[in-house]
Amino acid sequence: MTGTVDTDLHPGVEVVCLGESMVTFLPSLPGRLADVPSFARTIGGAESNVACALAAAGHTVKWVSRVGADGFGDHLVDAIAAYGVDTSGVLRDPDRPTGIYFRTATDRATDAHEVAYYRAGSAASAMAPGTLPYDDLWAGRVLHVSGITAALSDDCLALMRELTGRAPGRPLVSFDVNHRPGLWRDGSGARVLLDLARGADLVFVGEDEAAEAWGLHGGDAIRAALPEPATLVVKRGSAGATVYEREVGGTVRTGLAPVPGADTGPAFVRGADTGPASVRGADAVTSVPALRVDVVAPVGAGDAFAAGFLSATLRGLPAAARLRHGHLMAAATLTVPGDLGTPPSRADADRLVDLDDTAWGTLRLGPGWTAATEREVRTP
Protein backbone atom coordinates (compact mmCIF):
# COMPACT_ATOMS: atom_id res chain seq x y z
CA MET A 1 0.00 0.00 0.00
CA THR A 2 1.46 3.37 -0.96
CA GLY A 3 0.59 6.98 -0.41
CA THR A 4 1.94 10.35 0.63
CA VAL A 5 2.24 12.37 3.78
CA ASP A 6 -0.62 14.85 4.15
CA THR A 7 1.41 18.04 3.95
CA ASP A 8 -1.74 20.20 4.10
CA LEU A 9 -2.21 19.45 7.82
CA HIS A 10 0.84 21.46 8.90
CA PRO A 11 2.57 22.92 5.84
CA GLY A 12 6.22 23.83 6.03
CA VAL A 13 7.45 21.84 9.05
CA GLU A 14 9.61 18.88 8.17
CA VAL A 15 10.73 17.52 11.55
CA VAL A 16 9.51 17.93 15.13
CA CYS A 17 11.97 16.90 17.86
CA LEU A 18 10.65 16.23 21.36
CA GLY A 19 12.90 15.93 24.39
CA GLU A 20 14.82 17.57 27.19
CA SER A 21 17.70 19.89 26.47
CA MET A 22 20.06 20.99 29.20
CA VAL A 23 22.68 23.62 29.75
CA THR A 24 25.98 21.77 29.43
CA PHE A 25 29.24 22.66 31.11
CA LEU A 26 32.35 21.52 29.23
CA PRO A 27 35.68 21.23 31.06
CA SER A 28 38.44 23.68 30.32
CA LEU A 29 41.04 20.91 30.81
CA PRO A 30 41.13 17.10 30.70
CA GLY A 31 40.87 15.25 33.97
CA ARG A 32 38.45 14.31 36.70
CA LEU A 33 35.55 16.60 37.45
CA ALA A 34 37.11 17.13 40.87
CA ASP A 35 40.24 18.54 39.25
CA VAL A 36 38.79 20.69 36.44
CA PRO A 37 39.19 24.36 37.40
CA SER A 38 36.53 25.87 35.14
CA PHE A 39 33.86 25.03 32.60
CA ALA A 40 32.46 26.61 29.44
CA ARG A 41 28.69 26.86 29.05
CA THR A 42 26.98 25.35 26.03
CA ILE A 43 23.83 23.35 25.31
CA GLY A 44 23.15 19.65 24.91
CA GLY A 45 20.28 17.22 24.56
CA ALA A 46 19.84 14.32 22.17
CA GLU A 47 16.69 15.59 20.47
CA SER A 48 17.61 19.27 20.42
CA ASN A 49 21.00 18.28 18.98
CA VAL A 50 19.17 16.62 16.09
CA ALA A 51 16.92 19.66 15.70
CA CYS A 52 19.85 22.09 15.57
CA ALA A 53 21.81 19.94 13.11
CA LEU A 54 18.82 19.58 10.79
CA ALA A 55 18.08 23.30 10.92
CA ALA A 56 21.72 24.10 10.21
CA ALA A 57 21.47 21.78 7.19
CA GLY A 58 18.57 23.80 5.81
CA HIS A 59 15.49 21.96 7.08
CA THR A 60 12.45 23.40 8.83
CA VAL A 61 12.46 22.03 12.37
CA LYS A 62 10.44 22.51 15.54
CA TRP A 63 11.63 21.63 19.05
CA VAL A 64 8.98 20.76 21.65
CA SER A 65 9.92 20.59 25.32
CA ARG A 66 9.62 22.20 28.76
CA VAL A 67 12.24 24.40 30.41
CA GLY A 68 12.27 26.36 33.62
CA ALA A 69 11.27 30.00 33.82
CA ASP A 70 14.87 30.78 34.70
CA GLY A 71 18.04 32.11 33.14
CA PHE A 72 19.21 28.70 31.98
CA GLY A 73 15.85 28.18 30.27
CA ASP A 74 16.24 31.56 28.55
CA HIS A 75 19.69 30.54 27.36
CA LEU A 76 18.50 27.19 25.99
CA VAL A 77 15.59 28.65 24.05
CA ASP A 78 17.71 31.48 22.64
CA ALA A 79 20.63 29.22 21.70
CA ILE A 80 18.48 26.61 19.97
CA ALA A 81 16.44 29.28 18.18
CA ALA A 82 19.71 30.79 16.92
CA TYR A 83 20.20 27.64 14.80
CA GLY A 84 16.93 28.41 13.03
CA VAL A 85 14.81 26.00 15.08
CA ASP A 86 11.18 26.93 15.83
CA THR A 87 10.92 27.03 19.64
CA SER A 88 7.28 28.15 19.85
CA GLY A 89 6.36 24.69 21.18
CA VAL A 90 8.59 25.04 24.27
CA LEU A 91 6.65 25.54 27.51
CA ARG A 92 8.07 27.51 30.46
CA ASP A 93 7.61 26.00 33.92
CA PRO A 94 7.55 28.48 36.83
CA ASP A 95 7.92 25.75 39.45
CA ARG A 96 10.64 23.44 38.10
CA PRO A 97 14.20 24.27 37.01
CA THR A 98 15.99 23.77 33.72
CA GLY A 99 18.28 20.75 33.81
CA ILE A 100 22.06 21.17 33.73
CA TYR A 101 25.00 18.79 33.58
CA PHE A 102 28.77 18.71 33.77
CA ARG A 103 30.98 16.24 31.93
CA THR A 104 34.61 15.36 31.41
CA ALA A 105 36.36 15.47 28.05
CA THR A 106 36.83 11.71 27.81
CA ASP A 107 34.90 9.20 25.68
CA ARG A 108 31.57 8.14 27.24
CA ALA A 109 32.51 4.50 26.64
CA THR A 110 35.60 4.66 28.86
CA ASP A 111 35.78 4.20 32.62
CA ALA A 112 37.37 7.64 32.96
CA HIS A 113 34.28 9.42 31.64
CA GLU A 114 32.27 11.31 34.24
CA VAL A 115 28.89 13.02 33.93
CA ALA A 116 27.14 14.84 36.75
CA TYR A 117 23.46 15.42 35.98
CA TYR A 118 21.30 17.92 37.83
CA ARG A 119 18.02 17.10 36.13
CA ALA A 120 15.88 15.32 38.77
CA GLY A 121 12.60 17.20 39.04
CA SER A 122 13.46 19.31 36.00
CA ALA A 123 10.84 21.12 33.95
CA ALA A 124 11.21 18.55 31.16
CA SER A 125 10.52 15.68 33.53
CA ALA A 126 6.96 17.06 33.89
CA MET A 127 6.12 16.37 30.23
CA ALA A 128 3.11 14.06 30.19
CA PRO A 129 0.17 13.05 28.01
CA GLY A 130 -2.16 16.01 27.66
CA THR A 131 0.45 18.63 28.53
CA LEU A 132 1.77 19.08 24.98
CA PRO A 133 -0.61 19.89 22.12
CA TYR A 134 -0.71 17.54 19.17
CA ASP A 135 -0.77 20.60 16.94
CA ASP A 136 2.90 20.84 17.89
CA LEU A 137 3.78 17.15 18.16
CA TRP A 138 2.25 16.18 14.81
CA ALA A 139 3.23 19.37 13.03
CA GLY A 140 5.90 17.78 10.83
CA ARG A 141 6.48 14.98 8.40
CA VAL A 142 8.69 13.33 11.05
CA LEU A 143 8.48 13.20 14.85
CA HIS A 144 11.91 12.42 16.30
CA VAL A 145 12.18 11.14 19.88
CA SER A 146 14.65 9.14 21.96
CA GLY A 147 14.73 6.69 24.82
CA ILE A 148 16.22 9.30 27.13
CA THR A 149 12.85 11.03 27.48
CA ALA A 150 11.22 7.81 28.65
CA ALA A 151 13.71 7.59 31.53
CA LEU A 152 13.03 11.05 32.96
CA SER A 153 9.82 10.24 34.86
CA ASP A 154 6.74 8.05 34.86
CA ASP A 155 4.84 10.87 33.15
CA CYS A 156 7.47 11.10 30.41
CA LEU A 157 7.31 7.34 29.90
CA ALA A 158 3.52 7.53 29.56
CA LEU A 159 3.95 10.27 26.96
CA MET A 160 6.45 8.17 25.02
CA ARG A 161 4.15 5.16 25.07
CA GLU A 162 1.38 7.34 23.67
CA LEU A 163 3.57 8.80 20.92
CA THR A 164 4.90 5.42 19.79
CA GLY A 165 1.44 3.88 19.75
CA ARG A 166 0.28 3.39 16.18
CA ALA A 167 -2.52 5.85 15.50
CA PRO A 168 -4.21 7.15 12.35
CA GLY A 169 -2.70 10.40 11.16
CA ARG A 170 0.56 10.29 13.07
CA PRO A 171 3.72 11.36 11.24
CA LEU A 172 6.64 9.03 10.73
CA VAL A 173 8.04 8.32 14.21
CA SER A 174 11.85 8.27 14.38
CA PHE A 175 13.24 6.73 17.58
CA ASP A 176 16.85 6.75 18.74
CA VAL A 177 17.23 4.10 21.45
CA ASN A 178 19.90 6.06 23.39
CA HIS A 179 20.25 3.53 26.18
CA ARG A 180 21.59 5.29 29.29
CA PRO A 181 21.72 2.68 32.09
CA GLY A 182 22.36 5.32 34.74
CA LEU A 183 18.99 6.92 34.08
CA TRP A 184 17.06 3.68 34.66
CA ARG A 185 17.50 3.10 38.37
CA ASP A 186 14.89 0.32 38.53
CA GLY A 187 16.55 -1.72 35.77
CA SER A 188 13.50 -1.60 33.50
CA GLY A 189 15.18 0.38 30.73
CA ALA A 190 16.09 -2.47 28.39
CA ARG A 191 12.56 -3.86 28.24
CA VAL A 192 10.93 -0.43 27.96
CA LEU A 193 13.22 0.71 25.16
CA LEU A 194 12.57 -2.45 23.16
CA ASP A 195 8.82 -1.92 23.49
CA LEU A 196 9.07 1.71 22.40
CA ALA A 197 11.30 0.85 19.44
CA ARG A 198 8.72 -1.66 18.22
CA GLY A 199 6.20 1.16 17.90
CA ALA A 200 8.42 3.38 15.77
CA ASP A 201 8.73 3.57 11.99
CA LEU A 202 12.47 4.34 11.95
CA VAL A 203 14.84 3.17 14.69
CA PHE A 204 18.48 4.07 15.35
CA VAL A 205 20.45 1.78 17.66
CA GLY A 206 24.13 1.11 18.28
CA GLU A 207 25.49 -2.43 18.21
CA ASP A 208 27.12 -1.77 21.55
CA GLU A 209 23.94 -0.59 23.29
CA ALA A 210 21.91 -3.47 21.80
CA ALA A 211 24.45 -5.89 23.24
CA GLU A 212 24.42 -4.18 26.63
CA ALA A 213 20.66 -3.69 26.88
CA TRP A 214 19.26 -6.73 25.10
CA GLY A 215 22.12 -9.21 24.83
CA LEU A 216 21.85 -9.05 21.04
CA HIS A 217 24.98 -9.26 18.93
CA GLY A 218 25.10 -8.17 15.31
CA GLY A 219 22.66 -6.40 13.04
CA ASP A 220 20.75 -9.52 12.00
CA ALA A 221 19.99 -10.44 15.60
CA ILE A 222 18.83 -6.91 16.33
CA ARG A 223 16.56 -6.94 13.29
CA ALA A 224 15.11 -10.28 14.34
CA ALA A 225 14.15 -8.73 17.68
CA LEU A 226 12.81 -5.57 15.99
CA PRO A 227 10.85 -6.67 12.90
CA GLU A 228 8.17 -3.99 13.28
CA PRO A 229 9.92 -0.74 12.19
CA ALA A 230 9.97 -0.20 8.44
CA THR A 231 13.56 0.99 8.75
CA LEU A 232 16.22 -0.07 11.27
CA VAL A 233 19.62 1.63 11.34
CA VAL A 234 22.33 -0.25 13.24
CA LYS A 235 25.35 1.90 14.08
CA ARG A 236 28.55 -0.15 14.26
CA GLY A 237 30.97 2.46 15.56
CA SER A 238 34.19 2.74 13.58
CA ALA A 239 33.04 -0.15 11.35
CA GLY A 240 30.20 1.91 9.86
CA ALA A 241 26.44 1.48 9.80
CA THR A 242 23.85 -0.85 8.29
CA VAL A 243 20.25 -0.07 7.34
CA TYR A 244 17.51 -2.71 7.13
CA GLU A 245 14.52 -1.62 5.06
CA ARG A 246 11.36 -3.61 4.55
CA GLU A 247 10.43 -4.63 1.03
CA VAL A 248 6.76 -5.06 0.16
CA GLY A 249 5.91 -6.23 -3.31
CA GLY A 250 9.42 -5.43 -4.50
CA THR A 251 9.27 -1.86 -3.18
CA VAL A 252 11.41 -0.66 -0.30
CA ARG A 253 9.35 1.00 2.45
CA THR A 254 11.39 3.50 4.41
CA GLY A 255 8.33 5.12 5.90
CA LEU A 256 8.45 8.61 4.37
CA ALA A 257 7.19 10.06 1.13
CA PRO A 258 9.27 12.68 -0.69
CA VAL A 259 8.07 16.25 -0.88
CA PRO A 260 5.64 16.92 -3.71
CA GLY A 261 7.46 17.08 -7.02
CA ALA A 262 10.40 14.87 -6.00
CA ASP A 263 11.33 12.28 -8.58
CA THR A 264 11.85 9.34 -6.27
CA GLY A 265 11.40 8.36 -2.68
CA PRO A 266 9.83 5.89 -0.29
CA ALA A 267 6.14 5.45 0.30
CA PHE A 268 4.27 6.14 3.50
CA VAL A 269 0.66 6.41 4.58
CA ARG A 270 0.04 8.58 7.66
CA GLY A 271 -0.87 6.25 10.48
CA ALA A 272 -0.37 3.09 8.42
CA ASP A 273 -0.01 -0.08 10.46
CA THR A 274 3.46 -1.42 9.75
CA GLY A 275 3.51 -3.78 12.72
CA PRO A 276 3.44 -7.56 12.85
CA ALA A 277 -0.07 -7.84 11.44
CA SER A 278 0.94 -6.11 8.22
CA VAL A 279 2.12 -7.95 5.14
CA ARG A 280 5.90 -7.87 5.32
CA GLY A 281 8.53 -8.93 2.87
CA ALA A 282 12.26 -9.44 3.14
CA ASP A 283 14.63 -6.63 4.05
CA ALA A 284 16.86 -4.70 1.72
CA VAL A 285 20.15 -4.46 3.64
CA THR A 286 22.76 -1.78 2.93
CA SER A 287 26.04 -1.18 4.77
CA VAL A 288 28.43 1.75 4.47
CA PRO A 289 31.81 1.97 6.22
CA ALA A 290 32.54 4.85 8.56
CA LEU A 291 34.94 7.63 7.68
CA ARG A 292 38.39 8.04 9.15
CA VAL A 293 38.06 10.98 11.52
CA ASP A 294 40.54 12.80 13.77
CA VAL A 295 38.27 12.78 16.81
CA VAL A 296 38.22 15.75 19.17
CA ALA A 297 35.26 14.58 21.30
CA PRO A 298 32.74 11.80 20.65
CA VAL A 299 29.72 13.24 22.49
CA GLY A 300 26.81 14.08 20.20
CA ALA A 301 28.03 12.05 17.23
CA GLY A 302 25.08 9.65 17.37
CA ASP A 303 22.63 12.54 17.33
CA ALA A 304 24.46 14.08 14.38
CA PHE A 305 24.37 10.76 12.51
CA ALA A 306 20.60 10.59 13.01
CA ALA A 307 20.26 14.16 11.72
CA GLY A 308 22.29 13.39 8.60
CA PHE A 309 20.29 10.24 7.90
CA LEU A 310 16.98 12.04 8.44
CA SER A 311 18.08 14.93 6.21
CA ALA A 312 18.84 12.57 3.36
CA THR A 313 15.61 10.66 3.99
CA LEU A 314 13.61 13.86 3.70
CA ARG A 315 15.30 14.41 0.34
CA GLY A 316 14.31 10.94 -0.88
CA LEU A 317 17.92 9.75 -1.31
CA PRO A 318 18.82 6.04 -1.59
CA ALA A 319 20.00 3.99 1.37
CA ALA A 320 23.76 4.24 0.80
CA ALA A 321 23.54 8.02 0.40
CA ARG A 322 21.49 8.32 3.59
CA LEU A 323 24.12 6.39 5.54
CA ARG A 324 26.94 8.46 4.06
CA HIS A 325 25.18 11.69 4.97
CA GLY A 326 24.84 10.31 8.49
CA HIS A 327 28.57 9.61 8.66
CA LEU A 328 29.42 13.09 7.36
CA MET A 329 27.19 14.83 9.89
CA ALA A 330 28.70 12.68 12.65
CA ALA A 331 32.19 13.64 11.48
CA ALA A 332 31.26 17.32 11.80
CA THR A 333 30.47 16.77 15.48
CA LEU A 334 33.35 14.39 16.19
CA THR A 335 35.81 17.11 15.17
CA VAL A 336 34.61 19.76 17.66
CA PRO A 337 34.71 19.75 21.49
CA GLY A 338 30.95 20.31 22.06
CA ASP A 339 27.77 18.42 21.21
CA LEU A 340 27.10 20.36 18.00
CA GLY A 341 29.29 20.71 14.95
CA THR A 342 28.82 22.88 11.88
CA PRO A 343 27.58 20.63 9.08
CA PRO A 344 29.13 20.85 5.63
CA SER A 345 27.21 22.75 3.00
CA ARG A 346 24.70 20.61 1.13
CA ALA A 347 26.77 20.94 -2.03
CA ASP A 348 29.96 19.79 -0.29
CA ALA A 349 28.14 16.95 1.47
CA ASP A 350 26.58 15.76 -1.80
CA ARG A 351 29.97 15.90 -3.50
CA LEU A 352 31.55 13.72 -0.82
CA VAL A 353 28.59 11.33 -0.78
CA ASP A 354 29.02 10.85 -4.54
CA LEU A 355 32.63 9.64 -4.19
CA ASP A 356 33.26 6.10 -5.36
CA ASP A 357 33.87 3.43 -2.73
CA THR A 358 37.65 3.66 -3.01
CA ALA A 359 37.71 7.43 -2.57
CA TRP A 360 35.24 7.25 0.31
CA GLY A 361 37.41 4.65 2.01
CA THR A 362 40.52 6.84 1.86
CA LEU A 363 38.80 10.09 2.94
CA ARG A 364 40.06 11.50 6.23
CA LEU A 365 38.43 14.41 8.06
CA GLY A 366 39.86 16.52 10.87
CA PRO A 367 38.99 19.66 12.85
CA GLY A 368 37.77 22.49 10.64
CA TRP A 369 36.99 20.30 7.66
CA THR A 370 33.45 21.63 7.18
CA ALA A 371 34.78 25.14 6.69
CA ALA A 372 37.21 24.02 4.00
CA THR A 373 36.60 24.89 0.38
CA GLU A 374 35.99 22.17 -2.17
CA ARG A 375 39.69 22.09 -3.04
CA GLU A 376 40.81 22.04 0.59
CA VAL A 377 38.81 19.00 1.74
CA ARG A 378 41.21 16.08 1.45
CA THR A 379 39.73 13.87 -1.20
CA PRO A 380 41.81 11.47 -3.30
C-alpha positions in Angstrom: 0.0 0.0 0.0 1.5 3.4 -1.0 0.6 7.0 -0.4 1.9 10.4 0.6 2.2 12.4 3.8 -0.6 14.8 4.2 1.4 18.0 4.0 -1.7 20.2 4.1 -2.2 19.4 7.8 0.8 21.5 8.9 2.6 22.9 5.8 6.2 23.8 6.0 7.4 21.8 9.1 9.6 18.9 8.2 10.7 17.5 11.6 9.5 17.9 15.1 12.0 16.9 17.9 10.6 16.2 21.4 12.9 15.9 24.4 14.8 17.6 27.2 17.7 19.9 26.5 20.1 21.0 29.2 22.7 23.6 29.7 26.0 21.8 29.4 29.2 22.7 31.1 32.3 21.5 29.2 35.7 21.2 31.1 38.4 23.7 30.3 41.0 20.9 30.8 41.1 17.1 30.7 40.9 15.3 34.0 38.4 14.3 36.7 35.5 16.6 37.5 37.1 17.1 40.9 40.2 18.5 39.2 38.8 20.7 36.4 39.2 24.4 37.4 36.5 25.9 35.1 33.9 25.0 32.6 32.5 26.6 29.4 28.7 26.9 29.1 27.0 25.3 26.0 23.8 23.3 25.3 23.1 19.6 24.9 20.3 17.2 24.6 19.8 14.3 22.2 16.7 15.6 20.5 17.6 19.3 20.4 21.0 18.3 19.0 19.2 16.6 16.1 16.9 19.7 15.7 19.9 22.1 15.6 21.8 19.9 13.1 18.8 19.6 10.8 18.1 23.3 10.9 21.7 24.1 10.2 21.5 21.8 7.2 18.6 23.8 5.8 15.5 22.0 7.1 12.5 23.4 8.8 12.5 22.0 12.4 10.4 22.5 15.5 11.6 21.6 19.1 9.0 20.8 21.6 9.9 20.6 25.3 9.6 22.2 28.8 12.2 24.4 30.4 12.3 26.4 33.6 11.3 30.0 33.8 14.9 30.8 34.7 18.0 32.1 33.1 19.2 28.7 32.0 15.9 28.2 30.3 16.2 31.6 28.6 19.7 30.5 27.4 18.5 27.2 26.0 15.6 28.6 24.1 17.7 31.5 22.6 20.6 29.2 21.7 18.5 26.6 20.0 16.4 29.3 18.2 19.7 30.8 16.9 20.2 27.6 14.8 16.9 28.4 13.0 14.8 26.0 15.1 11.2 26.9 15.8 10.9 27.0 19.6 7.3 28.1 19.8 6.4 24.7 21.2 8.6 25.0 24.3 6.6 25.5 27.5 8.1 27.5 30.5 7.6 26.0 33.9 7.5 28.5 36.8 7.9 25.7 39.5 10.6 23.4 38.1 14.2 24.3 37.0 16.0 23.8 33.7 18.3 20.7 33.8 22.1 21.2 33.7 25.0 18.8 33.6 28.8 18.7 33.8 31.0 16.2 31.9 34.6 15.4 31.4 36.4 15.5 28.1 36.8 11.7 27.8 34.9 9.2 25.7 31.6 8.1 27.2 32.5 4.5 26.6 35.6 4.7 28.9 35.8 4.2 32.6 37.4 7.6 33.0 34.3 9.4 31.6 32.3 11.3 34.2 28.9 13.0 33.9 27.1 14.8 36.8 23.5 15.4 36.0 21.3 17.9 37.8 18.0 17.1 36.1 15.9 15.3 38.8 12.6 17.2 39.0 13.5 19.3 36.0 10.8 21.1 33.9 11.2 18.6 31.2 10.5 15.7 33.5 7.0 17.1 33.9 6.1 16.4 30.2 3.1 14.1 30.2 0.2 13.0 28.0 -2.2 16.0 27.7 0.5 18.6 28.5 1.8 19.1 25.0 -0.6 19.9 22.1 -0.7 17.5 19.2 -0.8 20.6 16.9 2.9 20.8 17.9 3.8 17.2 18.2 2.3 16.2 14.8 3.2 19.4 13.0 5.9 17.8 10.8 6.5 15.0 8.4 8.7 13.3 11.1 8.5 13.2 14.8 11.9 12.4 16.3 12.2 11.1 19.9 14.6 9.1 22.0 14.7 6.7 24.8 16.2 9.3 27.1 12.8 11.0 27.5 11.2 7.8 28.6 13.7 7.6 31.5 13.0 11.0 33.0 9.8 10.2 34.9 6.7 8.1 34.9 4.8 10.9 33.1 7.5 11.1 30.4 7.3 7.3 29.9 3.5 7.5 29.6 4.0 10.3 27.0 6.5 8.2 25.0 4.1 5.2 25.1 1.4 7.3 23.7 3.6 8.8 20.9 4.9 5.4 19.8 1.4 3.9 19.7 0.3 3.4 16.2 -2.5 5.9 15.5 -4.2 7.1 12.3 -2.7 10.4 11.2 0.6 10.3 13.1 3.7 11.4 11.2 6.6 9.0 10.7 8.0 8.3 14.2 11.8 8.3 14.4 13.2 6.7 17.6 16.9 6.8 18.7 17.2 4.1 21.5 19.9 6.1 23.4 20.2 3.5 26.2 21.6 5.3 29.3 21.7 2.7 32.1 22.4 5.3 34.7 19.0 6.9 34.1 17.1 3.7 34.7 17.5 3.1 38.4 14.9 0.3 38.5 16.6 -1.7 35.8 13.5 -1.6 33.5 15.2 0.4 30.7 16.1 -2.5 28.4 12.6 -3.9 28.2 10.9 -0.4 28.0 13.2 0.7 25.2 12.6 -2.4 23.2 8.8 -1.9 23.5 9.1 1.7 22.4 11.3 0.8 19.4 8.7 -1.7 18.2 6.2 1.2 17.9 8.4 3.4 15.8 8.7 3.6 12.0 12.5 4.3 11.9 14.8 3.2 14.7 18.5 4.1 15.3 20.4 1.8 17.7 24.1 1.1 18.3 25.5 -2.4 18.2 27.1 -1.8 21.6 23.9 -0.6 23.3 21.9 -3.5 21.8 24.5 -5.9 23.2 24.4 -4.2 26.6 20.7 -3.7 26.9 19.3 -6.7 25.1 22.1 -9.2 24.8 21.9 -9.0 21.0 25.0 -9.3 18.9 25.1 -8.2 15.3 22.7 -6.4 13.0 20.7 -9.5 12.0 20.0 -10.4 15.6 18.8 -6.9 16.3 16.6 -6.9 13.3 15.1 -10.3 14.3 14.1 -8.7 17.7 12.8 -5.6 16.0 10.8 -6.7 12.9 8.2 -4.0 13.3 9.9 -0.7 12.2 10.0 -0.2 8.4 13.6 1.0 8.8 16.2 -0.1 11.3 19.6 1.6 11.3 22.3 -0.3 13.2 25.4 1.9 14.1 28.5 -0.1 14.3 31.0 2.5 15.6 34.2 2.7 13.6 33.0 -0.1 11.4 30.2 1.9 9.9 26.4 1.5 9.8 23.8 -0.8 8.3 20.3 -0.1 7.3 17.5 -2.7 7.1 14.5 -1.6 5.1 11.4 -3.6 4.5 10.4 -4.6 1.0 6.8 -5.1 0.2 5.9 -6.2 -3.3 9.4 -5.4 -4.5 9.3 -1.9 -3.2 11.4 -0.7 -0.3 9.3 1.0 2.5 11.4 3.5 4.4 8.3 5.1 5.9 8.4 8.6 4.4 7.2 10.1 1.1 9.3 12.7 -0.7 8.1 16.2 -0.9 5.6 16.9 -3.7 7.5 17.1 -7.0 10.4 14.9 -6.0 11.3 12.3 -8.6 11.9 9.3 -6.3 11.4 8.4 -2.7 9.8 5.9 -0.3 6.1 5.5 0.3 4.3 6.1 3.5 0.7 6.4 4.6 0.0 8.6 7.7 -0.9 6.3 10.5 -0.4 3.1 8.4 0.0 -0.1 10.5 3.5 -1.4 9.8 3.5 -3.8 12.7 3.4 -7.6 12.8 -0.1 -7.8 11.4 0.9 -6.1 8.2 2.1 -8.0 5.1 5.9 -7.9 5.3 8.5 -8.9 2.9 12.3 -9.4 3.1 14.6 -6.6 4.0 16.9 -4.7 1.7 20.2 -4.5 3.6 22.8 -1.8 2.9 26.0 -1.2 4.8 28.4 1.8 4.5 31.8 2.0 6.2 32.5 4.9 8.6 34.9 7.6 7.7 38.4 8.0 9.1 38.1 11.0 11.5 40.5 12.8 13.8 38.3 12.8 16.8 38.2 15.7 19.2 35.3 14.6 21.3 32.7 11.8 20.7 29.7 13.2 22.5 26.8 14.1 20.2 28.0 12.0 17.2 25.1 9.6 17.4 22.6 12.5 17.3 24.5 14.1 14.4 24.4 10.8 12.5 20.6 10.6 13.0 20.3 14.2 11.7 22.3 13.4 8.6 20.3 10.2 7.9 17.0 12.0 8.4 18.1 14.9 6.2 18.8 12.6 3.4 15.6 10.7 4.0 13.6 13.9 3.7 15.3 14.4 0.3 14.3 10.9 -0.9 17.9 9.7 -1.3 18.8 6.0 -1.6 20.0 4.0 1.4 23.8 4.2 0.8 23.5 8.0 0.4 21.5 8.3 3.6 24.1 6.4 5.5 26.9 8.5 4.1 25.2 11.7 5.0 24.8 10.3 8.5 28.6 9.6 8.7 29.4 13.1 7.4 27.2 14.8 9.9 28.7 12.7 12.7 32.2 13.6 11.5 31.3 17.3 11.8 30.5 16.8 15.5 33.4 14.4 16.2 35.8 17.1 15.2 34.6 19.8 17.7 34.7 19.8 21.5 31.0 20.3 22.1 27.8 18.4 21.2 27.1 20.4 18.0 29.3 20.7 14.9 28.8 22.9 11.9 27.6 20.6 9.1 29.1 20.9 5.6 27.2 22.8 3.0 24.7 20.6 1.1 26.8 20.9 -2.0 30.0 19.8 -0.3 28.1 17.0 1.5 26.6 15.8 -1.8 30.0 15.9 -3.5 31.5 13.7 -0.8 28.6 11.3 -0.8 29.0 10.9 -4.5 32.6 9.6 -4.2 33.3 6.1 -5.4 33.9 3.4 -2.7 37.7 3.7 -3.0 37.7 7.4 -2.6 35.2 7.2 0.3 37.4 4.6 2.0 40.5 6.8 1.9 38.8 10.1 2.9 40.1 11.5 6.2 38.4 14.4 8.1 39.9 16.5 10.9 39.0 19.7 12.8 37.8 22.5 10.6 37.0 20.3 7.7 33.5 21.6 7.2 34.8 25.1 6.7 37.2 24.0 4.0 36.6 24.9 0.4 36.0 22.2 -2.2 39.7 22.1 -3.0 40.8 22.0 0.6 38.8 19.0 1.7 41.2 16.1 1.4 39.7 13.9 -1.2 41.8 11.5 -3.3 
